[in-house]
Amino acid sequence: MPQLRPDERCPIPISTIHVDGVDQDGSPQPDMTGCHQPSDRFTGNVVPFAWFAQGLRLVDVSDPFAPCEVARYVPDPPEGCERASSNDVTVDDRGLIYLIDRQRGVDIIETDAL
């Protein structure tokens, strides 16, 4: 039997992950609530995501049909701001995570979840 190959011109989603407490009823969300950027540097099956007001989310993609959040870090909003604004994330060779916030600078996070 011939093996079916996906058509790269027509990608199809195979799974979705949602952050707890966000978009529970489908109503419009405040600006800068959703996912912004996955790290382009990671090893293994856990991908760090900068999730704007929801901070850092670590998602295990071992089973691409059922990704799951394994850890999170939500920075306190800086003085004068209602929410954090996590914008970008990267990981160094030691496994330290650098979470950049548009309003307050950088949080450096250490975890054994990677």
N, CA, C and O atoms as a GROMACS GRO file, in nm:
protein
  456
    1MET      N    1   0.085  -0.117   0.000
    1MET     CA    2   0.000   0.000   0.000
    1MET      C    3   0.090   0.124   0.000
    1MET      O    4   0.182   0.131   0.081
    2PRO      N    5   0.065   0.220  -0.086
    2PRO     CA    6   0.150   0.340  -0.091
    2PRO      C    7   0.127   0.427   0.033
    2PRO      O    8   0.016   0.437   0.085
    3GLN      N    9   0.236   0.488   0.078
    3GLN     CA   10   0.228   0.576   0.195
    3GLN      C   11   0.182   0.715   0.150
    3GLN      O   12   0.235   0.769   0.053
    4LEU      N   13   0.084   0.770   0.220
    4LEU     CA   14   0.035   0.904   0.188
    4LEU      C   15   0.132   1.008   0.241
    4LEU      O   16   0.180   0.997   0.354
    5ARG      N   17   0.160   1.107   0.161
    5ARG     CA   18   0.250   1.215   0.202
    5ARG      C   19   0.170   1.343   0.215
    5ARG      O   20   0.085   1.372   0.130
    6PRO      N   21   0.195   1.421   0.320
    6PRO     CA   22   0.123   1.548   0.333
    6PRO      C   23   0.162   1.643   0.220
    6PRO      O   24   0.274   1.640   0.170
    7ASP      N   25   0.070   1.725   0.183
    7ASP     CA   26   0.094   1.827   0.081
    7ASP      C   27   0.136   1.956   0.151
    7ASP      O   28   0.054   2.020   0.217
    8GLU      N   29   0.262   1.994   0.136
    8GLU     CA   30   0.314   2.113   0.206
    8GLU      C   31   0.245   2.241   0.159
    8GLU      O   32   0.257   2.344   0.226
    9ARG      N   33   0.176   2.237   0.048
    9ARG     CA   34   0.103   2.356   0.001
    9ARG      C   35  -0.032   2.371   0.068
    9ARG      O   36  -0.100   2.472   0.052
   10CYS      N   37  -0.070   2.268   0.144
   10CYS     CA   38  -0.202   2.268   0.208
   10CYS      C   39  -0.190   2.210   0.349
   10CYS      O   40  -0.240   2.100   0.375
   11PRO      N   41  -0.125   2.284   0.441
   11PRO     CA   42  -0.110   2.231   0.576
   11PRO      C   43  -0.244   2.222   0.649
   11PRO      O   44  -0.336   2.299   0.623
   12ILE      N   45  -0.251   2.126   0.740
   12ILE     CA   46  -0.373   2.110   0.820
   12ILE      C   47  -0.332   2.104   0.967
   12ILE      O   48  -0.232   2.042   1.001
   13PRO      N   49  -0.409   2.168   1.054
   13PRO     CA   50  -0.377   2.161   1.198
   13PRO      C   51  -0.407   2.020   1.252
   13PRO      O   52  -0.501   1.954   1.209
   14ILE      N   53  -0.324   1.979   1.346
   14ILE     CA   54  -0.348   1.848   1.408
   14ILE      C   55  -0.380   1.860   1.557
   14ILE      O   56  -0.427   1.764   1.618
   15SER      N   57  -0.354   1.977   1.616
   15SER     CA   58  -0.387   1.997   1.757
   15SER      C   59  -0.384   2.145   1.791
   15SER      O   60  -0.336   2.228   1.713
   16THR      N   61  -0.435   2.175   1.909
   16THR     CA   62  -0.440   2.312   1.959
   16THR      C   63  -0.418   2.308   2.109
   16THR      O   64  -0.454   2.211   2.175
   17ILE      N   65  -0.358   2.414   2.162
   17ILE     CA   66  -0.345   2.425   2.307
   17ILE      C   67  -0.404   2.559   2.350
   17ILE      O   68  -0.386   2.661   2.283
   18HIS      N   69  -0.472   2.557   2.462
   18HIS     CA   70  -0.532   2.678   2.517
   18HIS      C   71  -0.475   2.705   2.655
   18HIS      O   72  -0.442   2.611   2.729
   19VAL      N   73  -0.462   2.832   2.690
   19VAL     CA   74  -0.416   2.871   2.823
   19VAL      C   75  -0.537   2.877   2.915
   19VAL      O   76  -0.638   2.939   2.881
   20ASP      N   77  -0.526   2.812   3.030
   20ASP     CA   78  -0.636   2.812   3.127
   20ASP      C   79  -0.680   2.954   3.160
   20ASP      O   80  -0.597   3.042   3.183
   21GLY      N   81  -0.811   2.975   3.164
   21GLY     CA   82  -0.866   3.103   3.205
   21GLY      C   83  -0.875   3.207   3.096
   21GLY      O   84  -0.929   3.315   3.119
   22VAL      N   85  -0.825   3.179   2.977
   22VAL     CA   86  -0.830   3.275   2.867
   22VAL      C   87  -0.930   3.226   2.764
   22VAL      O   88  -0.931   3.108   2.727
   23ASP      N   89  -1.015   3.317   2.719
   23ASP     CA   90  -1.112   3.287   2.613
   23ASP      C   91  -1.199   3.167   2.648
   23ASP      O   92  -1.212   3.073   2.569
   24GLN      N   93  -1.258   3.170   2.766
   24GLN     CA   94  -1.342   3.058   2.811
   24GLN      C   95  -1.474   3.050   2.736
   24GLN      O   96  -1.529   2.941   2.720
   25ASP      N   97  -1.526   3.164   2.692
   25ASP     CA   98  -1.658   3.161   2.629
   25ASP      C   99  -1.657   3.214   2.485
   25ASP      O  100  -1.764   3.232   2.426
   26GLY      N  101  -1.540   3.238   2.430
   26GLY     CA  102  -1.531   3.286   2.292
   26GLY      C  103  -1.551   3.435   2.276
   26GLY      O  104  -1.552   3.486   2.164
   27SER      N  105  -1.568   3.506   2.388
   27SER     CA  106  -1.588   3.651   2.378
   27SER      C  107  -1.454   3.719   2.345
   27SER      O  108  -1.348   3.662   2.369
   28PRO      N  109  -1.459   3.839   2.290
   28PRO     CA  110  -1.335   3.910   2.258
   28PRO      C  111  -1.249   3.927   2.383
   28PRO      O  112  -1.299   3.951   2.493
   29GLN      N  113  -1.120   3.914   2.366
   29GLN     CA  114  -1.023   3.927   2.474
   29GLN      C  115  -0.952   4.062   2.464
   29GLN      O  116  -0.948   4.122   2.356
   30PRO      N  117  -0.897   4.110   2.575
   30PRO     CA  118  -0.819   4.234   2.567
   30PRO      C  119  -0.702   4.216   2.472
   30PRO      O  120  -0.654   4.105   2.450
   31ASP      N  121  -0.656   4.327   2.414
   31ASP     CA  122  -0.537   4.322   2.329
   31ASP      C  123  -0.422   4.259   2.404
   31ASP      O  124  -0.414   4.267   2.526
   32MET      N  125  -0.332   4.196   2.330
   32MET     CA  126  -0.208   4.139   2.383
   32MET      C  127  -0.237   4.031   2.488
   32MET      O  128  -0.174   4.028   2.594
   33THR      N  129  -0.332   3.944   2.459
   33THR     CA  130  -0.367   3.835   2.549
   33THR      C  131  -0.314   3.701   2.499
   33THR      O  132  -0.281   3.614   2.580
   34GLY      N  133  -0.306   3.683   2.369
   34GLY     CA  134  -0.272   3.553   2.311
   34GLY      C  135  -0.124   3.524   2.303
   34GLY      O  136  -0.040   3.599   2.353
   35CYS      N  137  -0.094   3.413   2.238
   35CYS     CA  138   0.043   3.369   2.218
   35CYS      C  139   0.114   3.468   2.127
   35CYS      O  140   0.057   3.515   2.028
   36HIS      N  141   0.239   3.499   2.160
   36HIS     CA  142   0.315   3.589   2.075
   36HIS      C  143   0.426   3.519   2.000
   36HIS      O  144   0.434   3.528   1.878
   37GLN      N  145   0.514   3.447   2.072
   37GLN     CA  146   0.632   3.393   2.006
   37GLN      C  147   0.683   3.268   2.074
   37GLN      O  148   0.711   3.269   2.194
   38PRO      N  149   0.696   3.158   1.999
   38PRO     CA  150   0.767   3.043   2.054
   38PRO      C  151   0.917   3.066   2.040
   38PRO      O  152   0.962   3.133   1.948
   39SER      N  153   0.992   3.010   2.131
   39SER     CA  154   1.137   3.020   2.121
   39SER      C  155   1.185   2.945   1.999
   39SER      O  156   1.137   2.835   1.970
   40ASP      N  157   1.279   3.003   1.926
   40ASP     CA  158   1.334   2.931   1.812
   40ASP      C  159   1.455   2.847   1.853
   40ASP      O  160   1.515   2.779   1.770
   41ARG      N  161   1.490   2.852   1.983
   41ARG     CA  162   1.597   2.769   2.039
   41ARG      C  163   1.540   2.685   2.152
   41ARG      O  164   1.492   2.738   2.252
   42PHE      N  165   1.545   2.555   2.136
   42PHE     CA  166   1.508   2.465   2.245
   42PHE      C  167   1.562   2.327   2.211
   42PHE      O  168   1.591   2.298   2.095
   43THR      N  169   1.575   2.244   2.312
   43THR     CA  170   1.614   2.105   2.290
   43THR      C  171   1.508   2.017   2.355
   43THR      O  172   1.440   2.059   2.449
   44GLY      N  173   1.494   1.899   2.305
   44GLY     CA  174   1.394   1.811   2.363
   44GLY      C  175   1.255   1.842   2.311
   44GLY      O  176   1.238   1.893   2.200
   45ASN      N  177   1.156   1.810   2.393
   45ASN     CA  178   1.016   1.821   2.352
   45ASN      C  179   0.938   1.934   2.418
   45ASN      O  180   0.819   1.949   2.394
   46VAL      N  181   1.006   2.014   2.500
   46VAL     CA  182   0.936   2.124   2.568
   46VAL      C  183   0.974   2.256   2.500
   46VAL      O  184   1.091   2.292   2.493
   47VAL      N  185   0.872   2.326   2.451
   47VAL     CA  186   0.892   2.450   2.378
   47VAL      C  187   0.847   2.567   2.465
   47VAL      O  188   0.732   2.569   2.510
   48PRO      N  189   0.935   2.665   2.491
   48PRO     CA  190   0.895   2.786   2.563
   48PRO      C  191   0.819   2.882   2.470
   48PRO      O  192   0.860   2.904   2.356
   49PHE      N  193   0.711   2.938   2.520
   49PHE     CA  194   0.632   3.036   2.446
   49PHE      C  195   0.618   3.164   2.527
   49PHE      O  196   0.590   3.159   2.646
   50ALA      N  197   0.639   3.280   2.463
   50ALA     CA  198   0.603   3.408   2.523
   50ALA      C  199   0.455   3.430   2.490
   50ALA      O  200   0.416   3.429   2.374
   51TRP      N  201   0.373   3.449   2.594
   51TRP     CA  202   0.228   3.452   2.577
   51TRP      C  203   0.171   3.584   2.625
   51TRP      O  204   0.074   3.587   2.700
   52PHE      N  205   0.232   3.696   2.581
   52PHE     CA  206   0.190   3.831   2.619
   52PHE      C  207   0.150   3.840   2.766
   52PHE      O  208   0.234   3.814   2.852
   53ALA      N  209   0.026   3.876   2.798
   53ALA     CA  210  -0.016   3.898   2.937
   53ALA      C  211  -0.016   3.769   3.019
   53ALA      O  212  -0.027   3.774   3.141
   54GLN      N  213  -0.005   3.656   2.954
   54GLN     CA  214  -0.004   3.528   3.024
   54GLN      C  215   0.137   3.478   3.052
   54GLN      O  216   0.155   3.365   3.098
   55GLY      N  217   0.239   3.561   3.026
   55GLY     CA  218   0.377   3.529   3.062
   55GLY      C  219   0.442   3.421   2.978
   55GLY      O  220   0.425   3.415   2.856
   56LEU      N  221   0.517   3.336   3.046
   56LEU     CA  222   0.590   3.226   2.984
   56LEU      C  223   0.510   3.098   2.999
   56LEU      O  224   0.462   3.067   3.108
   57ARG      N  225   0.496   3.024   2.891
   57ARG     CA  226   0.429   2.894   2.895
   57ARG      C  227   0.525   2.791   2.837
   57ARG      O  228   0.581   2.811   2.729
   58LEU      N  229   0.546   2.680   2.909
   58LEU     CA  230   0.629   2.571   2.860
   58LEU      C  231   0.536   2.458   2.817
   58LEU      O  232   0.460   2.405   2.898
   59VAL      N  233   0.543   2.423   2.690
   59VAL     CA  234   0.450   2.327   2.631
   59VAL      C  235   0.526   2.203   2.585
   59VAL      O  236   0.619   2.212   2.506
   60ASP      N  237   0.484   2.088   2.636
   60ASP     CA  238   0.542   1.961   2.596
   60ASP      C  239   0.471   1.914   2.469
   60ASP      O  240   0.350   1.894   2.467
   61VAL      N  241   0.550   1.896   2.363
   61VAL     CA  242   0.495   1.853   2.235
   61VAL      C  243   0.537   1.710   2.202
   61VAL      O  244   0.543   1.671   2.085
   62SER      N  245   0.567   1.630   2.306
   62SER     CA  246   0.605   1.489   2.285
   62SER      C  247   0.501   1.417   2.200
   62SER      O  248   0.536   1.341   2.110
   63ASP      N  249   0.376   1.442   2.229
   63ASP     CA  250   0.267   1.390   2.148
   63ASP      C  251   0.208   1.509   2.073
   63ASP      O  252   0.130   1.585   2.131
   64PRO      N  253   0.243   1.527   1.946
   64PRO     CA  254   0.196   1.646   1.874
   64PRO      C  255   0.045   1.652   1.858
   64PRO      O  256  -0.009   1.758   1.826
   65PHE      N  257  -0.024   1.542   1.882
   65PHE     CA  258  -0.170   1.542   1.875
   65PHE      C  259  -0.233   1.584   2.007
   65PHE      O  260  -0.353   1.609   2.014
   66ALA      N  261  -0.151   1.593   2.113
   66ALA     CA  262  -0.203   1.632   2.245
   66ALA      C  263  -0.095   1.710   2.322
   66ALA      O  264  -0.047   1.662   2.425
   67PRO      N  265  -0.057   1.830   2.274
   67PRO     CA  266   0.041   1.908   2.349
   67PRO      C  267  -0.017   1.949   2.484
   67PRO      O  268  -0.138   1.966   2.498
   68CYS      N  269   0.071   1.964   2.584
   68CYS     CA  270   0.021   2.003   2.716
   68CYS      C  271   0.120   2.098   2.784
   68CYS      O  272   0.241   2.088   2.767
   69GLU      N  273   0.064   2.189   2.860
   69GLU     CA  274   0.146   2.283   2.936
   69GLU      C  275   0.206   2.210   3.056
   69GLU      O  276   0.135   2.144   3.131
   70VAL      N  277   0.338   2.224   3.074
   70VAL     CA  278   0.405   2.157   3.185
   70VAL      C  279   0.456   2.255   3.291
   70VAL      O  280   0.487   2.215   3.403
   71ALA      N  281   0.464   2.383   3.256
   71ALA     CA  282   0.508   2.484   3.353
   71ALA      C  283   0.471   2.622   3.298
   71ALA      O  284   0.449   2.640   3.178
   72ARG      N  285   0.466   2.719   3.391
   72ARG     CA  286   0.440   2.857   3.348
   72ARG      C  287   0.501   2.953   3.448
   72ARG      O  288   0.528   2.918   3.563
   73TYR      N  289   0.523   3.074   3.402
   73TYR     CA  290   0.572   3.183   3.485
   73TYR      C  291   0.503   3.309   3.434
   73TYR      O  292   0.519   3.347   3.318
   74VAL      N  293   0.428   3.374   3.521
   74VAL     CA  294   0.361   3.499   3.484
   74VAL      C  295   0.421   3.609   3.569
   74VAL      O  296   0.398   3.615   3.689
   75PRO      N  297   0.498   3.699   3.505
   75PRO     CA  298   0.560   3.806   3.582
   75PRO      C  299   0.454   3.904   3.635
   75PRO      O  300   0.349   3.923   3.574
   76ASP      N  301   0.486   3.965   3.748
   76ASP     CA  302   0.400   4.071   3.799
   76ASP      C  303   0.402   4.188   3.702
   76ASP      O  304   0.506   4.217   3.643
   77PRO      N  305   0.287   4.254   3.683
   77PRO     CA  306   0.289   4.372   3.596
   77PRO      C  307   0.373   4.482   3.659
   77PRO      O  308   0.371   4.500   3.781
   78PRO      N  309   0.446   4.556   3.578
   78PRO     CA  310   0.524   4.666   3.634
   78PRO      C  311   0.432   4.777   3.686
   78PRO      O  312   0.315   4.785   3.649
   79GLU      N  313   0.487   4.860   3.771
   79GLU     CA  314   0.410   4.971   3.827
   79GLU      C  315   0.350   5.055   3.715
   79GLU      O  316   0.418   5.092   3.620
   80GLY      N  317   0.221   5.086   3.729
   80GLY     CA  318   0.151   5.167   3.630
   80GLY      C  319   0.091   5.087   3.515
   80GLY      O  320   0.028   5.144   3.426
   81CYS      N  321   0.110   4.955   3.516
   81CYS     CA  322   0.056   4.870   3.409
   81CYS      C  323  -0.041   4.768   3.469
   81CYS      O  324  -0.022   4.723   3.582
   82GLU      N  325  -0.143   4.734   3.394
   82GLU     CA  326  -0.241   4.637   3.442
   82GLU      C  327  -0.194   4.493   3.427
   82GLU      O  328  -0.230   4.407   3.508
   83ARG      N  329  -0.114   4.467   3.322
   83ARG     CA  330  -0.073   4.330   3.293
   83ARG      C  331   0.071   4.328   3.244
   83ARG      O  332   0.126   4.429   3.202
   84ALA      N  333   0.130   4.210   3.251
   84ALA     CA  334   0.262   4.191   3.192
   84ALA      C  335   0.248   4.197   3.040
   84ALA      O  336   0.136   4.192   2.987
   85SER      N  337   0.359   4.208   2.971
   85SER     CA  338   0.357   4.209   2.825
   85SER      C  339   0.476   4.129   2.773
   85SER      O  340   0.566   4.183   2.710
   86SER      N  341   0.473   3.998   2.801
   86SER     CA  342   0.582   3.910   2.758
   86SER      C  343   0.584   3.903   2.607
   86SER      O  344   0.485   3.866   2.543
   87ASN      N  345   0.698   3.938   2.550
   87ASN     CA  346   0.704   3.959   2.407
   87ASN      C  347   0.789   3.856   2.333
   87ASN      O  348   0.749   3.808   2.227
   88ASP      N  349   0.903   3.822   2.386
   88ASP     CA  350   0.994   3.728   2.320
   88ASP      C  351   1.057   3.638   2.424
   88ASP      O  352   1.065   3.673   2.542
   89VAL      N  353   1.102   3.520   2.380
   89VAL     CA  354   1.164   3.424   2.470
   89VAL      C  355   1.274   3.350   2.396
   89VAL      O  356   1.262   3.319   2.277
   90THR      N  357   1.382   3.322   2.468
   90THR     CA  358   1.488   3.238   2.413
   90THR      C  359   1.551   3.160   2.528
   90THR      O  360   1.530   3.191   2.645
   91VAL      N  361   1.628   3.059   2.493
   91VAL     CA  362   1.692   2.972   2.590
   91VAL      C  363   1.840   2.968   2.556
   91VAL      O  364   1.878   2.957   2.439
   92ASP      N  365   1.926   2.976   2.660
   92ASP     CA  366   2.070   2.967   2.632
   92ASP      C  367   2.118   2.822   2.647
   92ASP      O  368   2.040   2.732   2.677
   93ASP      N  369   2.247   2.801   2.624
   93ASP     CA  370   2.304   2.666   2.627
   93ASP      C  371   2.298   2.601   2.765
   93ASP      O  372   2.310   2.479   2.776
   94ARG      N  373   2.282   2.680   2.870
   94ARG     CA  374   2.271   2.627   3.006
   94ARG      C  375   2.128   2.592   3.043
   94ARG      O  376   2.104   2.533   3.149
   95GLY      N  377   2.034   2.627   2.958
   95GLY     CA  378   1.893   2.602   2.988
   95GLY      C  379   1.824   2.717   3.058
   95GLY      O  380   1.710   2.703   3.100
   96LEU      N  381   1.893   2.831   3.072
   96LEU     CA  382   1.827   2.949   3.129
   96LEU      C  383   1.734   3.010   3.024
   96LEU      O  384   1.768   3.018   2.906
   97ILE      N  385   1.617   3.052   3.070
   97ILE     CA  386   1.516   3.109   2.981
   97ILE      C  387   1.516   3.260   3.001
   97ILE      O  388   1.514   3.308   3.114
   98TYR      N  389   1.518   3.334   2.891
   98TYR     CA  390   1.515   3.480   2.894
   98TYR      C  391   1.382   3.524   2.837
   98TYR      O  392   1.354   3.507   2.719
   99LEU      N  393   1.300   3.583   2.924
   99LEU     CA  394   1.166   3.628   2.886
   99LEU      C  395   1.167   3.780   2.882
   99LEU      O  396   1.184   3.846   2.984
  100ILE      N  397   1.148   3.835   2.764
  100ILE     CA  398   1.155   3.980   2.744
  100ILE      C  399   1.015   4.037   2.754
  100ILE      O  400   0.921   3.989   2.692
  101ASP      N  401   1.003   4.142   2.835
  101ASP     CA  402   0.875   4.210   2.855
  101ASP      C  403   0.885   4.348   2.792
  101ASP      O  404   0.984   4.418   2.812
  102ARG      N  405   0.785   4.387   2.718
  102ARG     CA  406   0.785   4.517   2.649
  102ARG      C  407   0.789   4.635   2.746
  102ARG      O  408   0.831   4.745   2.709
  103GLN      N  409   0.747   4.613   2.870
  103GLN     CA  410   0.732   4.723   2.964
  103GLN      C  411   0.838   4.728   3.072
  103GLN      O  412   0.860   4.833   3.133
  104ARG      N  413   0.906   4.615   3.098
  104ARG     CA  414   0.992   4.614   3.216
  104ARG      C  415   1.128   4.552   3.199
  104ARG      O  416   1.206   4.554   3.294
  105GLY      N  417   1.163   4.500   3.086
  105GLY     CA  418   1.296   4.444   3.069
  105GLY      C  419   1.295   4.294   3.052
  105GLY      O  420   1.215   4.240   2.975
  106VAL      N  421   1.384   4.225   3.123
  106VAL     CA  422   1.405   4.082   3.103
  106VAL      C  423   1.394   4.008   3.235
  106VAL      O  424   1.449   4.051   3.336
  107ASP      N  425   1.322   3.897   3.235
  107ASP     CA  426   1.323   3.802   3.346
  107ASP      C  427   1.409   3.685   3.302
  107ASP      O  428   1.396   3.637   3.190
  108ILE      N  429   1.497   3.638   3.391
  108ILE     CA  430   1.579   3.521   3.363
  108ILE      C  431   1.526   3.410   3.453
  108ILE      O  432   1.520   3.424   3.575
  109ILE      N  433   1.487   3.299   3.391
  109ILE     CA  434   1.415   3.194   3.461
  109ILE      C  435   1.492   3.063   3.451
  109ILE      O  436   1.541   3.025   3.344
  110GLU      N  437   1.502   2.995   3.565
  110GLU     CA  438   1.564   2.864   3.569
  110GLU      C  439   1.456   2.763   3.605
  110GLU      O  440   1.375   2.786   3.695
  111THR      N  441   1.454   2.650   3.534
  111THR     CA  442   1.352   2.548   3.559
  111THR      C  443   1.409   2.410   3.525
  111THR      O  444   1.500   2.398   3.444
  112ASP      N  445   1.354   2.310   3.587
  112ASP     CA  446   1.393   2.173   3.550
  112ASP      C  447   1.289   2.112   3.456
  112ASP      O  448   1.294   1.992   3.429
  113ALA      N  449   1.195   2.193   3.408
  113ALA     CA  450   1.090   2.143   3.318
  113ALA      C  451   1.138   2.126   3.175
  113ALA      O  452   1.070   2.063   3.095
  114LEU      N  453   1.254   2.182   3.141
  114LEU     CA  454   1.304   2.169   3.003
  114LEU      C  455   1.370   2.034   2.983
  114LEU      O  456   1.418   2.005   2.874
   0.00000   0.00000   0.00000
